[in-house]
Amino acid sequence: MGMWAFEPWDNDAAADWFGGLMDSTKLRDRWLEGIKADATDEPEIVRAAGALFIMLGRIYVWPIHNYDEDLELAIEAMSKIVSAESFEETPELVALVEKEVSELKARRKPEKQ
């Protein structure tokens, strides 16, 4: 097994498996629908798509040729939902989303931080 770190996706077999999963399910296409939803009208959908990227948006899991672009798309979309009317009314929810945005920003390449 070509393991290079200790996360579940940090080995050759897992990276290949995730690649097959992404290709066969068209998960990214469905994700794009959610992350591009209107942040004002459907903030819950955008957040759900953002949560999926938080879970799976990792090198060796997410399609590598789309990773940087999709990371920026997730950051931008998640940043917009904190001002959605249904979210603004709940400061605890806004704080959680801001924490999720920070987690995504931490995944940027150092020169983009």
C-alpha positions in Angstrom: 0.0 0.0 0.0 1.3 3.4 -0.9 0.6 5.3 2.3 2.0 8.8 2.7 0.1 10.0 5.8 -2.5 8.7 8.3 -5.8 10.2 7.1 -8.2 7.7 5.5 -7.6 9.2 2.1 -3.8 9.4 2.3 -2.9 6.2 0.4 -3.0 5.0 -3.1 -5.9 2.6 -2.7 -8.2 5.1 -1.1 -7.3 7.8 -3.5 -8.2 5.5 -6.4 -11.4 4.5 -4.7 -12.4 8.1 -4.1 -11.6 8.9 -7.7 -13.8 6.1 -8.9 -16.6 7.2 -6.6 -16.5 10.8 -7.8 -16.5 9.6 -11.5 -19.3 7.1 -11.2 -21.7 9.1 -9.0 -21.3 12.5 -10.7 -21.2 13.9 -7.1 -19.4 17.0 -8.1 -22.2 17.9 -10.6 -24.8 17.7 -7.9 -22.6 19.6 -5.5 -22.3 22.4 -8.0 -26.1 22.7 -8.1 -26.2 23.1 -4.4 -23.2 25.4 -3.9 -24.5 27.7 -6.7 -28.0 27.9 -5.3 -29.2 31.4 -4.4 -27.7 32.2 -1.0 -30.6 34.5 -0.1 -33.4 32.2 -1.1 -31.8 28.8 -0.2 -29.1 29.3 2.4 -29.8 25.9 3.8 -29.0 24.2 0.5 -25.8 26.3 0.1 -24.7 25.3 3.6 -25.4 21.6 3.0 -23.3 21.8 -0.1 -20.6 23.6 1.9 -20.7 20.9 4.5 -20.2 18.3 1.9 -17.1 20.1 0.7 -15.8 20.4 4.3 -16.1 16.6 4.6 -14.9 15.6 1.1 -13.1 18.6 -0.3 -9.7 17.3 0.3 -6.7 16.5 -1.9 -7.0 12.8 -3.0 -10.7 12.8 -2.4 -12.1 15.7 -4.5 -11.4 15.8 -8.2 -7.9 17.3 -8.2 -8.3 19.3 -11.5 -11.3 21.2 -9.9 -10.1 21.4 -6.3 -8.8 25.0 -6.1 -11.6 26.4 -8.1 -14.2 24.5 -6.1 -12.6 25.5 -2.8 -12.9 29.2 -3.7 -16.5 28.6 -4.9 -17.3 27.0 -1.5 -15.7 29.9 0.4 -17.5 32.5 -1.6 -20.9 30.8 -1.3 -20.6 30.0 2.4 -19.5 33.6 3.1 -22.7 34.9 1.5 -25.1 32.9 3.6 -24.2 34.5 6.9 -26.2 37.6 5.7 -29.2 35.6 4.7 -32.2 36.8 6.7 -33.0 33.4 8.2 -29.4 33.0 9.4 -28.9 36.6 10.6 -31.6 36.1 13.2 -29.6 33.4 14.9 -26.1 34.6 16.0 -25.1 31.0 17.0 -25.7 29.8 13.5 -23.8 32.7 12.0 -20.9 31.8 14.3 -21.0 28.2 13.1 -21.0 29.2 9.4 -18.1 31.6 10.0 -16.2 28.8 11.6 -16.9 26.6 8.6 -15.7 29.4 6.2 -12.5 29.7 8.3 -11.9 25.9 8.0 -12.3 26.2 4.2 -10.0 29.2 4.0 -7.3 27.2 5.9 -7.2 24.8 3.0 -6.0 27.4 0.6 -2.5 27.2 -0.8 -0.2 29.4 1.4 0.0 32.2 -1.2 -3.8 32.6 -1.3 -4.2 32.8 2.5 
